[in-house]
Amino acid sequence: MDDRFTPYPLDKVHRLFEPGPVVLVSTFDGHRANLMTNGFNMPVRHSATLALVVGPWDHSYEALRDTGECVIGIPGRDILETVVDIGNVSGADVDKWDRFGLTPAPAATVRAPLVMECFADVECTVADDRLVDDHDLWLLRVERAWIDPAAPAAGEVHHRGDGTFSTNGELIDLRSRMTKWESLTRD
Ligand SMILES: Cc1cc2nc3c(=O)[nH]c(=O)nc-3n(C[C@H](O)[C@H](O)[C@H](O)COP(=O)(O)O)c2cc1C
């Protein structure tokens, strides 16, 4: 593990997610690592359990289903444009780590890599997939979490569901980058 990171307590991981930052989901299908952008996520109680929507339209879905593992990276404002761009291409077509210049690092408990450009990384396994068929909703158990203590507090960014994002009060309009999701950006 990179020296920059120290272990982060599992019972506080929900604070990293509340109320659901835009995140990168890292998976490894046994051959290749992939990344996808995710805005539909939330902590579930204080139990180091997270809920995450990943649907069959995502190439990542199969890797998550087959391996039962992922890493959730929490990006800051500094790489937000890249995060949106990652949500507009499929890992079936391109190696997104290479294309977007992000750095994978070995995780402690899962085979999916940590994302070094994120200020926090959360290693997860699938705890319950009973809602996946009906709702694309995965319940994940947090196995290990890492944070860069030097990163700014509350550095996460929140997707407002339409291609605009908020940081601490600042609105970032990236609707023009939502090339694959244009219908969401209309009023
Ligand atoms: C801002 C943003 C938020 C997104 N949130 C989700 C989400 O919560 N769940 C989901 O399944 N897809 C979401 N997507 C779409 C996926 O990131 C997109 O389908 C991506 O191409 C999947 O990559 P993959 O095919 O390599 O797995 C989002 C896309 C963007 C741009």
Ligand as a Chemical Component Dictionary entry (heavy atoms), coordinates in Angstrom:
data_LIG
# 
_chem_comp.id                   LIG 
_chem_comp.type                 NON-POLYMER 
_chem_comp.pdbx_formal_charge   0 
_chem_comp.three_letter_code    LIG 
# 
loop_
_chem_comp_atom.comp_id 
_chem_comp_atom.atom_id 
_chem_comp_atom.alt_atom_id 
_chem_comp_atom.type_symbol 
_chem_comp_atom.charge 
_chem_comp_atom.model_Cartn_x 
_chem_comp_atom.model_Cartn_y 
_chem_comp_atom.model_Cartn_z 
_chem_comp_atom.pdbx_ordinal 
LIG C1  C1  C 0 -22.155 11.019 -13.746 1  
LIG C2  C2  C 0 -22.503 9.603  -14.082 2  
LIG C3  C3  C 0 -23.118 8.791  -13.127 3  
LIG C4  C4  C 0 -23.436 7.462  -13.406 4  
LIG N1  N1  N 0 -24.032 6.695  -12.455 5  
LIG C5  C5  C 0 -24.303 5.389  -12.713 6  
LIG C6  C6  C 0 -24.876 4.547  -11.718 7  
LIG O1  O1  O 0 -25.122 4.973  -10.566 8  
LIG N2  N2  N 0 -25.138 3.257  -12.027 9  
LIG C7  C7  C 0 -24.862 2.741  -13.284 10 
LIG O2  O2  O 0 -25.111 1.554  -13.525 11 
LIG N3  N3  N 0 -24.329 3.513  -14.256 12 
LIG C8  C8  C 0 -24.030 4.821  -13.992 13 
LIG N4  N4  N 0 -23.460 5.599  -14.951 14 
LIG C9  C9  C 0 -23.182 5.014  -16.275 15 
LIG C10 C10 C 0 -21.921 4.163  -16.336 16 
LIG O3  O3  O 0 -20.809 4.827  -15.758 17 
LIG C11 C11 C 0 -21.649 3.833  -17.810 18 
LIG O4  O4  O 0 -22.652 2.916  -18.243 19 
LIG C12 C12 C 0 -20.269 3.288  -18.073 20 
LIG O5  O5  O 0 -20.036 3.341  -19.463 21 
LIG C13 C13 C 0 -20.110 1.859  -17.564 22 
LIG O6  O6  O 0 -18.797 1.451  -17.848 23 
LIG P1  P1  P 0 -18.508 -0.078 -18.185 24 
LIG O7  O7  O 0 -19.409 -0.436 -19.356 25 
LIG O8  O8  O 0 -17.061 -0.121 -18.560 26 
LIG O9  O9  O 0 -18.848 -0.858 -16.970 27 
LIG C14 C14 C 0 -23.144 6.935  -14.694 28 
LIG C15 C15 C 0 -22.520 7.740  -15.666 29 
LIG C16 C16 C 0 -22.206 9.067  -15.362 30 
LIG C17 C17 C 0 -21.539 9.902  -16.414 31 
# 
loop_
_chem_comp_bond.comp_id 
_chem_comp_bond.atom_id_1 
_chem_comp_bond.atom_id_2 
_chem_comp_bond.value_order 
_chem_comp_bond.pdbx_ordinal 
LIG C1  C2  SING 1  
LIG C2  C3  SING 2  
LIG C2  C16 DOUB 3  
LIG C3  C4  DOUB 4  
LIG C4  N1  SING 5  
LIG C4  C14 SING 6  
LIG N1  C5  DOUB 7  
LIG C5  C6  SING 8  
LIG C5  C8  SING 9  
LIG C6  O1  DOUB 10 
LIG C6  N2  SING 11 
LIG N2  C7  SING 12 
LIG C7  O2  DOUB 13 
LIG C7  N3  SING 14 
LIG N3  C8  DOUB 15 
LIG C8  N4  SING 16 
LIG N4  C9  SING 17 
LIG N4  C14 SING 18 
LIG C9  C10 SING 19 
LIG C10 O3  SING 20 
LIG C10 C11 SING 21 
LIG C11 O4  SING 22 
LIG C11 C12 SING 23 
LIG C12 O5  SING 24 
LIG C12 C13 SING 25 
LIG C13 O6  SING 26 
LIG O6  P1  SING 27 
LIG P1  O7  DOUB 28 
LIG P1  O8  SING 29 
LIG P1  O9  SING 30 
LIG C14 C15 DOUB 31 
LIG C15 C16 SING 32 
LIG C16 C17 SING 33 
# 
